[in-house]
Amino acid sequence: MSNINWGDDVQRMQIEITWEQCLYNTIVGPFGDVGSYPLVTEQSYETLKCSLDVFVHGNLEQLDDKIVFLTVHDVGKTYLSFVDLAKSPTLSPLMRQRAVFLHVSVPGQEAGAENFVGDFPSMEQLGNGLAQVLDKLNVRKCIAIGEGAGADIVCRFAVSLEAVKPVMNFQQHVIGAVLIHCTSTTHGIIASIKELFTNLLLHDGHMTNSAWNWLLVHKFGNHEMNEEQRNYVDAIKAGGMNEHNLSRYLYAFSHRDEFTDRLKEQLGKVDVLLVTGGKAPHNENVRHMFNRMAKTKTVLLVAEGVVDVVAELVDVLETIESTNGADYPATNLIFLH
């Protein structure tokens, strides 16, 4: 069980979720095999600050007929983390039948990208860029999904006070948000090592050992890591991510400002699902954010024993598919609202 105090003013429900019942039979069964999933196609859109690449998973001509998911990835990851989730054998039949994914790639974060030239956009500017992408695609309604730094960018879209032309209203275009490992403050781990960033060369595009260590702490915290987690940095390097561009994204994220005071008013009109792992490093900050949000519109899901919700969910779904959902162990989920 998580030792985080999630607060006394919330309703707590702990449920044993059988993945066989909850995912395989419920999601896959009703849809069956509906053919191969469309290829991911790349689109590029100019925003006021930068060009944003959007990897379209589905058919753009069906935006009005299907559920549209807008995803933004974490620092140290690429848009492929959400592509892998959407293409997992268990979820893909549902996605083929019902959804179109718009995977936003933070500038320069895809494998093999050229060095980003010029001033890298701030988190606020990236959030405003989401608004402009939705406008250019004429997306009427969508569900926004962000992880870590990507969740922060989604929130910046919601709480931004900066004028964007054409003016975009978050509530008019986003019917719900799924915010994974999201924090509205700069406290906790980031605050405790903030002084280190004055000695880093992140802004100039250099990933130092301290920067790599911070990325590990951001991802896994300070608890004992398994072998895969210890090899995380090597996997990033082997995957072809441009370290210059990674450092720019990391710098922007580490220099974000707090938006806690704007949460209830700006996010209080849409349904929000906060998701965190029971062993994730930012749980105290997630709890702080949850306690400042509108309880009638917000639910917090804590997956016990989990560190990386997105990556571990993909593994779970693949295991379910390989065993046809049979005898898969239950997992604790705690719902707070």
Summary of the structure (lengths in Angstrom):
residues: 337
radius of gyration: 19.2
end to end distance: 18.2
largest distance: 55.2
contacts: 1110
relative contact order: 0.18
helix: 40%
strand: 19%
